[in-house]
Amino acid sequence: MTIDVTDWSMISDRSPESAHRTADSGAEAWRLSWLPDRRLTHAQALAGMRFDELAGDPLAVDNPAAQALMDGYAGELGLTTAQAILLLAERMVARLMPPDEDGTPCASRGHVIEPPYVFG
Protein backbone atom coordinates (compact mmCIF):
# COMPACT_ATOMS: atom_id res chain seq x y z
CA MET A 1 0.00 0.00 0.00
CA THR A 2 1.44 3.31 -1.07
CA ILE A 3 -0.02 6.78 -0.77
CA ASP A 4 1.79 9.31 -2.94
CA VAL A 5 1.69 12.66 -1.13
CA THR A 6 2.62 15.99 -2.73
CA ASP A 7 2.00 19.57 -1.63
CA TRP A 8 -1.33 19.53 -3.49
CA SER A 9 -2.61 15.96 -3.69
CA MET A 10 -2.68 12.48 -2.19
CA ILE A 11 -3.30 9.44 -4.37
CA SER A 12 -3.26 5.73 -3.67
CA ASP A 13 -1.90 2.88 -5.74
CA ARG A 14 -4.81 0.71 -4.53
CA SER A 15 -7.85 2.96 -4.60
CA PRO A 16 -9.53 5.45 -6.93
CA GLU A 17 -10.12 7.80 -3.98
CA SER A 18 -7.88 10.83 -3.52
CA ALA A 19 -7.36 14.01 -1.51
CA HIS A 20 -6.63 17.45 -2.89
CA ARG A 21 -5.52 20.67 -1.27
CA THR A 22 -7.70 23.73 -1.74
CA ALA A 23 -7.12 27.39 -0.97
CA ASP A 24 -10.28 28.38 0.89
CA SER A 25 -10.08 31.96 2.13
CA GLY A 26 -6.31 31.82 2.18
CA ALA A 27 -6.24 28.92 4.65
CA GLU A 28 -4.77 25.56 3.73
CA ALA A 29 -7.51 22.96 3.56
CA TRP A 30 -7.78 19.47 2.14
CA ARG A 31 -10.78 17.61 0.72
CA LEU A 32 -11.18 13.87 0.40
CA SER A 33 -12.96 12.59 -2.69
CA TRP A 34 -15.18 10.44 -0.47
CA LEU A 35 -15.79 13.22 2.10
CA PRO A 36 -16.01 16.29 -0.18
CA ASP A 37 -18.13 18.51 2.07
CA ARG A 38 -15.55 18.69 4.85
CA ARG A 39 -12.50 20.90 5.08
CA LEU A 40 -9.69 18.82 6.54
CA THR A 41 -6.17 19.31 7.76
CA HIS A 42 -3.28 17.57 6.03
CA ALA A 43 -3.18 15.00 8.84
CA GLN A 44 -6.93 14.32 8.56
CA ALA A 45 -6.74 13.91 4.78
CA LEU A 46 -3.87 11.46 5.18
CA ALA A 47 -5.85 9.57 7.83
CA GLY A 48 -8.76 9.37 5.37
CA MET A 49 -6.51 7.99 2.66
CA ARG A 50 -5.02 5.43 5.05
CA PHE A 51 -8.50 4.42 6.18
CA ASP A 52 -9.55 3.92 2.56
CA GLU A 53 -6.57 1.69 1.82
CA LEU A 54 -7.20 -0.48 4.88
CA ALA A 55 -10.93 -0.66 4.15
CA GLY A 56 -10.12 -2.09 0.72
CA ASP A 57 -7.66 -4.68 2.04
CA PRO A 58 -9.29 -8.12 2.41
CA LEU A 59 -6.60 -9.16 4.90
CA ALA A 60 -7.65 -6.35 7.26
CA VAL A 61 -11.15 -7.76 7.81
CA ASP A 62 -10.17 -10.20 10.56
CA ASN A 63 -7.06 -8.38 11.74
CA PRO A 64 -7.56 -6.72 15.15
CA ALA A 65 -4.53 -4.45 14.64
CA ALA A 66 -5.88 -3.23 11.30
CA GLN A 67 -9.32 -2.70 12.83
CA ALA A 68 -7.78 -0.61 15.61
CA LEU A 69 -5.95 1.50 13.01
CA MET A 70 -9.19 1.98 11.07
CA ASP A 71 -10.98 3.07 14.26
CA GLY A 72 -8.24 5.63 14.88
CA TYR A 73 -8.23 6.96 11.32
CA ALA A 74 -12.03 7.26 11.28
CA GLY A 75 -11.90 9.00 14.66
CA GLU A 76 -9.50 11.61 13.27
CA LEU A 77 -12.23 12.43 10.74
CA GLY A 78 -14.94 12.60 13.40
CA LEU A 79 -16.54 9.40 12.13
CA THR A 80 -17.04 5.89 13.35
CA THR A 81 -15.56 3.08 11.30
CA ALA A 82 -19.06 2.04 10.20
CA GLN A 83 -19.90 5.57 9.02
CA ALA A 84 -16.68 5.80 7.02
CA ILE A 85 -17.26 2.37 5.44
CA LEU A 86 -20.77 3.42 4.37
CA LEU A 87 -19.45 6.65 2.81
CA LEU A 88 -16.88 4.68 0.84
CA ALA A 89 -19.53 2.15 -0.21
CA GLU A 90 -21.76 4.96 -1.48
CA ARG A 91 -18.86 6.27 -3.57
CA MET A 92 -18.26 2.79 -4.99
CA VAL A 93 -21.91 2.38 -5.95
CA ALA A 94 -21.95 5.85 -7.54
CA ARG A 95 -18.90 4.97 -9.66
CA LEU A 96 -20.52 1.74 -10.84
CA MET A 97 -23.89 3.24 -11.77
CA PRO A 98 -24.33 4.54 -15.31
CA PRO A 99 -25.04 8.28 -15.60
CA ASP A 100 -28.49 9.66 -16.39
CA GLU A 101 -29.39 10.39 -19.99
CA ASP A 102 -28.34 14.00 -19.41
CA GLY A 103 -24.93 12.84 -18.12
CA THR A 104 -25.67 13.47 -14.44
CA PRO A 105 -23.60 11.07 -12.31
CA CYS A 106 -25.43 8.75 -9.94
CA ALA A 107 -24.03 10.52 -6.86
CA SER A 108 -25.83 13.72 -7.88
CA ARG A 109 -29.19 11.97 -8.17
CA GLY A 110 -29.60 11.43 -4.44
CA HIS A 111 -29.39 7.64 -4.46
CA VAL A 112 -28.97 6.04 -1.07
CA ILE A 113 -27.69 2.53 -0.62
CA GLU A 114 -29.12 0.13 1.88
CA PRO A 115 -26.89 -0.93 4.77
CA PRO A 116 -25.14 -4.25 4.20
CA TYR A 117 -26.93 -7.32 5.47
CA VAL A 118 -24.96 -10.19 6.97
CA PHE A 119 -26.39 -13.66 6.71
CA GLY A 120 -25.15 -16.67 8.61
Contacts in CASP RR format, 6 or more apart in sequence:
PFRMAT RR
TARGET T0000
AUTHOR 0000-0000-0000
METHOD contacts of the structure
MODEL  1
MTIDVTDWSMISDRSPESAHRTADSGAEAWRLSWLPDRRLTHAQALAGMR
FDELAGDPLAVDNPAAQALMDGYAGELGLTTAQAILLLAERMVARLMPPD
EDGTPCASRGHVIEPPYVFG
1 12 0 8 1.000
1 13 0 8 1.000
1 14 0 8 1.000
1 53 0 8 1.000
1 54 0 8 1.000
1 57 0 8 1.000
2 12 0 8 1.000
2 13 0 8 1.000
2 14 0 8 1.000
3 10 0 8 1.000
3 11 0 8 1.000
3 12 0 8 1.000
3 13 0 8 1.000
3 46 0 8 1.000
3 49 0 8 1.000
3 50 0 8 1.000
3 53 0 8 1.000
4 10 0 8 1.000
4 11 0 8 1.000
4 12 0 8 1.000
4 13 0 8 1.000
5 46 0 8 1.000
7 21 0 8 1.000
8 20 0 8 1.000
8 21 0 8 1.000
9 18 0 8 1.000
9 19 0 8 1.000
9 20 0 8 1.000
9 21 0 8 1.000
10 18 0 8 1.000
10 19 0 8 1.000
10 20 0 8 1.000
10 30 0 8 1.000
10 45 0 8 1.000
10 46 0 8 1.000
10 49 0 8 1.000
11 18 0 8 1.000
12 18 0 8 1.000
12 49 0 8 1.000
12 52 0 8 1.000
12 53 0 8 1.000
14 53 0 8 1.000
14 56 0 8 1.000
14 57 0 8 1.000
15 49 0 8 1.000
15 52 0 8 1.000
15 53 0 8 1.000
15 56 0 8 1.000
16 33 0 8 1.000
16 95 0 8 1.000
17 32 0 8 1.000
17 33 0 8 1.000
17 34 0 8 1.000
17 49 0 8 1.000
17 52 0 8 1.000
17 88 0 8 1.000
17 91 0 8 1.000
18 32 0 8 1.000
18 33 0 8 1.000
18 49 0 8 1.000
19 30 0 8 1.000
19 31 0 8 1.000
19 32 0 8 1.000
19 33 0 8 1.000
19 40 0 8 1.000
19 45 0 8 1.000
19 46 0 8 1.000
19 48 0 8 1.000
19 49 0 8 1.000
20 30 0 8 1.000
20 31 0 8 1.000
20 33 0 8 1.000
21 28 0 8 1.000
21 29 0 8 1.000
21 30 0 8 1.000
21 42 0 8 1.000
22 29 0 8 1.000
22 30 0 8 1.000
22 31 0 8 1.000
22 39 0 8 1.000
23 29 0 8 1.000
24 39 0 8 1.000
28 42 0 8 1.000
29 39 0 8 1.000
29 40 0 8 1.000
29 41 0 8 1.000
30 39 0 8 1.000
30 40 0 8 1.000
30 41 0 8 1.000
30 42 0 8 1.000
30 44 0 8 1.000
30 45 0 8 1.000
31 38 0 8 1.000
31 39 0 8 1.000
31 40 0 8 1.000
31 45 0 8 1.000
32 38 0 8 1.000
32 40 0 8 1.000
32 45 0 8 1.000
32 48 0 8 1.000
32 49 0 8 1.000
33 91 0 8 1.000
34 52 0 8 1.000
34 87 0 8 1.000
34 88 0 8 1.000
34 91 0 8 1.000
35 48 0 8 1.000
35 77 0 8 1.000
35 87 0 8 1.000
38 77 0 8 1.000
40 77 0 8 1.000
43 76 0 8 1.000
44 76 0 8 1.000
44 77 0 8 1.000
47 72 0 8 1.000
47 73 0 8 1.000
47 75 0 8 1.000
47 76 0 8 1.000
47 77 0 8 1.000
48 73 0 8 1.000
48 76 0 8 1.000
48 77 0 8 1.000
48 84 0 8 1.000
50 69 0 8 1.000
50 73 0 8 1.000
51 70 0 8 1.000
51 73 0 8 1.000
51 74 0 8 1.000
51 77 0 8 1.000
51 84 0 8 1.000
52 88 0 8 1.000
54 60 0 8 1.000
54 66 0 8 1.000
54 69 0 8 1.000
54 70 0 8 1.000
54 73 0 8 1.000
55 70 0 8 1.000
55 84 0 8 1.000
55 85 0 8 1.000
55 88 0 8 1.000
57 66 0 8 1.000
59 66 0 8 1.000
60 66 0 8 1.000
60 67 0 8 1.000
60 70 0 8 1.000
67 81 0 8 1.000
70 81 0 8 1.000
70 84 0 8 1.000
71 80 0 8 1.000
71 81 0 8 1.000
73 84 0 8 1.000
74 80 0 8 1.000
74 81 0 8 1.000
74 83 0 8 1.000
74 84 0 8 1.000
77 84 0 8 1.000
79 87 0 8 1.000
86 113 0 8 1.000
86 115 0 8 1.000
89 113 0 8 1.000
89 116 0 8 1.000
90 107 0 8 1.000
90 112 0 8 1.000
90 113 0 8 1.000
91 107 0 8 1.000
93 106 0 8 1.000
93 111 0 8 1.000
93 113 0 8 1.000
94 105 0 8 1.000
94 106 0 8 1.000
94 107 0 8 1.000
94 111 0 8 1.000
97 105 0 8 1.000
97 106 0 8 1.000
97 111 0 8 1.000
98 106 0 8 1.000
99 105 0 8 1.000
99 106 0 8 1.000
100 109 0 8 1.000
END
